[in-house]
Amino acid sequence: MMQNWAWIRRYIRESSLEYVNWLMDDDVFHPEKIAKMIDYYLQDDGITLVTSYRQLMDKDGRILAEDMAATKKICATTSRFRGKDMGKKLLLEMLNFVGEPTTVLIKKEYMRNGGFDWSEQEEKYNIFDFPTWLELLSQGDMIYIVEPLSYFRIHDGQTQYTSSAAIVSFICWAKEIQYAYKQKIFIENREEYGQALYILMEYVLRILMHNKYTDSESENREYLWKLLQEMLSVLILPTK
């Protein structure tokens, strides 16, 4: 996975392309996705992120009737949101309602040197989607289109549902929250920071309970143990 993203990072930095939209190999674009999204960038320089509702489908491409928490629509009609508000919402809920890499159309000029990381954390903890959304939201506003313009496939082989992926995701969220509070971007006061810490603690308890009752023979136990230790270490976040 890291090799894939390293290649993409290099390609984006070295190419002259103006817009970026990933298409993960198990997802699907709506035929008019790019055309509909790019219009918002062309109409308003204050827009730095364009996303949409994404429809869930199973491994055979059948549309699923129910959404996951992260894929539920955040509004009833296509709307514009302040980037500052959406960045805060992401961090205080620890819920990626913006979408997976397939979901969002990005204008390259808003990506810092073609990179993916908002807080310049260690690359091994970078999940690549929500840190990139935070980078874009720190610079302008977001458009959320209620029409499903991409389709997110759910299947058993996805690495995002493994224990190691959950732990790395937690560390990434924690480091983003730490950076946001330190820089007073999105999380601007101790009350908001306290809300974020509460959500972090709930998340870490779910991960610990999952690992207690789940057989992890399919994953490297030594690697998982190291990740758990690192996960617990990032709970000690700045207090000022």
C-alpha positions as CSV (number, residue, x, y, z in Angstrom):
1,M,0.0,0.0,0.0
2,M,2.7,2.5,1.0
3,Q,4.6,1.8,-2.3
4,N,1.4,2.5,-4.2
5,W,0.9,5.9,-2.5
6,A,4.6,6.7,-2.8
7,W,4.3,6.3,-6.6
8,I,1.2,8.4,-6.7
9,R,2.8,11.1,-4.6
10,R,5.8,11.2,-7.0
11,Y,3.6,11.3,-10.0
12,I,1.5,14.2,-8.7
13,R,4.6,16.2,-7.8
14,E,6.3,15.7,-11.2
15,S,3.3,16.0,-13.5
16,S,1.7,19.0,-14.9
17,L,-1.9,17.8,-14.2
18,E,-4.3,20.3,-12.8
19,Y,-6.9,18.0,-11.1
20,V,-6.6,14.7,-9.2
21,N,-9.2,12.0,-8.6
22,W,-8.2,8.5,-7.5
23,L,-10.1,5.5,-8.6
24,M,-9.4,2.6,-6.1
25,D,-9.5,-0.7,-7.9
26,D,-12.6,-2.0,-6.3
27,D,-14.7,1.2,-6.6
28,V,-16.7,2.7,-9.5
29,F,-17.2,6.2,-10.9
30,H,-20.5,7.6,-12.0
31,P,-20.1,8.4,-15.7
32,E,-20.6,12.2,-15.1
33,K,-18.6,12.4,-11.8
34,I,-15.7,14.5,-13.0
35,A,-17.8,16.8,-15.2
36,K,-20.3,17.6,-12.4
37,M,-17.6,18.1,-9.8
38,I,-15.2,20.2,-11.8
39,D,-17.9,22.8,-12.5
40,Y,-17.8,23.9,-8.9
41,Y,-14.0,24.6,-9.1
42,L,-14.5,26.5,-12.4
43,Q,-17.3,28.7,-10.9
44,D,-15.7,29.7,-7.6
45,D,-12.0,30.1,-6.5
46,G,-13.1,29.8,-2.8
47,I,-14.0,26.1,-3.3
48,T,-11.0,23.8,-2.3
49,L,-12.8,20.4,-1.9
50,V,-15.7,18.9,-3.9
51,T,-17.2,15.6,-2.7
52,S,-20.5,13.8,-2.9
53,Y,-22.6,11.1,-1.4
54,R,-21.1,7.7,-2.2
55,Q,-23.3,4.6,-2.7
56,L,-22.4,1.3,-1.1
57,M,-22.3,-1.8,-3.1
58,D,-21.4,-5.5,-2.4
59,K,-18.6,-7.5,-4.0
60,D,-20.8,-8.3,-7.0
61,G,-21.8,-4.7,-7.6
62,R,-25.3,-4.9,-6.1
63,I,-26.4,-1.6,-4.5
64,L,-26.7,-1.9,-0.7
65,A,-29.9,-0.3,0.9
66,E,-28.3,0.8,4.1
67,D,-25.4,3.2,4.6
68,M,-22.5,3.0,7.0
69,A,-22.2,5.8,9.5
70,A,-19.5,7.5,7.4
71,T,-21.4,7.3,4.1
72,K,-24.8,8.8,5.3
73,K,-25.7,12.1,3.6
74,I,-24.7,15.1,5.6
75,C,-27.4,17.4,4.0
76,A,-30.7,17.0,2.1
77,T,-29.7,19.1,-0.9
78,T,-26.3,19.9,-2.5
79,S,-24.7,22.5,-0.3
80,R,-21.6,24.6,0.4
81,F,-20.0,24.4,3.8
82,R,-17.2,26.4,5.4
83,G,-14.0,24.5,5.4
84,K,-13.3,25.5,8.9
85,D,-16.5,24.0,10.1
86,M,-16.1,20.8,8.2
87,G,-12.5,20.3,9.4
88,K,-13.7,20.7,13.0
89,K,-16.5,18.3,12.4
90,L,-14.1,15.6,11.0
91,L,-11.8,15.9,14.0
92,L,-14.5,16.1,16.7
93,E,-16.4,13.1,15.3
94,M,-13.5,11.1,14.0
95,L,-15.8,10.1,11.1
96,N,-14.7,10.4,7.5
97,F,-18.0,11.7,6.0
98,V,-16.1,13.4,3.2
99,G,-15.2,10.1,1.6
100,E,-12.6,7.7,0.4
101,P,-9.9,8.6,-2.1
102,T,-12.3,7.6,-5.0
103,T,-15.0,10.1,-3.7
104,V,-13.2,13.5,-3.9
105,L,-12.1,15.5,-6.9
106,I,-9.0,17.6,-5.9
107,K,-7.5,20.7,-7.6
108,K,-3.8,20.1,-7.4
109,E,-2.8,23.6,-6.4
110,Y,-4.4,23.1,-3.0
111,M,-2.2,20.1,-2.3
112,R,1.0,21.0,-0.5
113,N,3.7,20.2,-3.0
114,G,1.7,17.3,-4.2
115,G,1.7,15.7,-0.7
116,F,-1.1,14.1,1.2
117,D,-0.4,15.0,4.8
118,W,-1.8,18.0,6.5
119,S,0.2,17.8,9.8
120,E,3.5,16.5,8.3
121,Q,3.3,13.4,10.5
122,E,5.3,10.2,9.9
123,E,4.3,8.7,6.6
124,K,3.7,5.3,8.0
125,Y,0.7,6.6,10.0
126,N,-0.8,8.5,7.1
127,I,-4.1,7.2,6.0
128,F,-4.0,9.6,3.0
129,D,-7.7,10.4,2.8
130,F,-8.9,12.5,5.8
131,P,-5.4,14.2,6.3
132,T,-5.6,15.4,2.7
133,W,-9.2,16.6,3.2
134,L,-8.0,18.6,6.3
135,E,-5.3,20.2,4.2
136,L,-7.9,21.2,1.6
137,L,-10.5,22.4,4.2
138,S,-7.9,24.6,5.9
139,Q,-7.7,26.7,2.7
140,G,-11.3,27.1,1.6
141,D,-14.9,25.7,1.4
142,M,-16.4,22.4,0.6
143,I,-19.2,21.4,-1.8
144,Y,-21.2,18.3,-0.9
145,I,-23.3,16.9,-3.8
146,V,-26.2,14.7,-2.6
147,E,-26.3,12.7,-5.9
148,P,-24.2,9.5,-5.7
149,L,-21.2,10.2,-8.0
150,S,-19.1,7.2,-6.9
151,Y,-19.7,3.7,-5.6
152,F,-17.8,2.2,-2.7
153,R,-17.5,-1.6,-2.7
154,I,-17.7,-3.5,0.5
155,H,-16.1,-6.9,0.6
156,D,-14.2,-9.2,3.0
157,G,-10.8,-8.8,1.5
158,Q,-10.5,-5.1,2.4
159,T,-7.4,-4.3,4.5
160,Q,-9.2,-1.4,6.2
161,Y,-11.1,-3.8,8.4
162,T,-8.0,-5.5,9.9
163,S,-6.7,-4.8,13.4
164,S,-3.5,-3.2,12.2
165,A,-5.4,-0.9,9.9
166,A,-7.7,0.2,12.8
167,I,-4.7,1.0,15.0
168,V,-2.8,2.9,12.3
169,S,-6.0,4.9,11.6
170,F,-6.3,5.7,15.3
171,I,-2.7,7.0,15.5
172,C,-3.3,9.1,12.4
173,W,-6.5,10.6,13.9
174,A,-4.7,11.3,17.2
175,K,-1.8,13.0,15.5
176,E,-4.1,15.2,13.4
177,I,-6.0,16.2,16.5
178,Q,-2.8,17.0,18.3
179,Y,-1.6,19.1,15.4
180,A,-4.9,20.9,15.1
181,Y,-4.9,21.9,18.7
182,K,-1.3,22.9,18.7
183,Q,-1.8,25.1,15.7
184,K,-5.2,26.3,16.8
185,I,-6.7,25.3,13.4
186,F,-10.1,23.6,13.5
187,I,-9.7,22.8,17.2
188,E,-9.2,26.2,18.8
189,N,-9.9,25.8,22.6
190,R,-9.6,23.3,25.4
191,E,-13.3,22.5,25.4
192,E,-13.1,21.3,21.8
193,Y,-9.9,19.5,22.5
194,G,-11.6,17.7,25.4
195,Q,-14.4,16.5,23.1
196,A,-11.8,15.1,20.7
197,L,-10.0,13.3,23.5
198,Y,-13.3,11.7,24.6
199,I,-13.9,10.4,21.1
200,L,-10.3,9.2,21.0
201,M,-10.7,7.2,24.2
202,E,-13.9,5.6,22.9
203,Y,-12.1,4.6,19.7
204,V,-9.1,3.1,21.5
205,L,-11.4,1.1,23.8
206,R,-13.2,-0.4,20.8
207,I,-9.9,-1.4,19.3
208,L,-8.6,-3.0,22.5
209,M,-11.8,-4.9,23.0
210,H,-11.8,-6.1,19.4
211,N,-8.3,-7.4,19.7
212,K,-9.1,-9.1,23.0
213,Y,-11.9,-11.2,21.5
214,T,-10.7,-11.6,17.9
215,D,-8.4,-14.2,16.6
216,S,-5.5,-12.3,15.0
217,E,-3.6,-15.3,13.6
218,S,-3.9,-13.9,10.2
219,E,-1.9,-10.8,11.2
220,N,1.6,-10.6,12.6
221,R,1.1,-10.5,16.4
222,E,4.5,-8.9,17.1
223,Y,3.6,-6.1,14.7
224,L,0.1,-5.7,16.2
225,W,1.6,-5.5,19.7
226,K,4.1,-2.8,18.6
227,L,1.2,-0.8,17.0
228,L,-0.8,-1.1,20.2
229,Q,2.1,0.2,22.3
230,E,2.5,3.2,19.9
231,M,-1.3,3.8,19.9
232,L,-1.3,4.1,23.7
233,S,1.7,6.4,23.6
234,V,-0.1,9.0,21.5
235,L,-2.9,9.3,24.0
236,I,-0.7,11.6,26.0
237,L,-1.4,14.6,23.9
238,P,-0.4,18.3,24.6
239,T,-2.4,20.1,27.3
240,K,-1.6,23.7,26.3
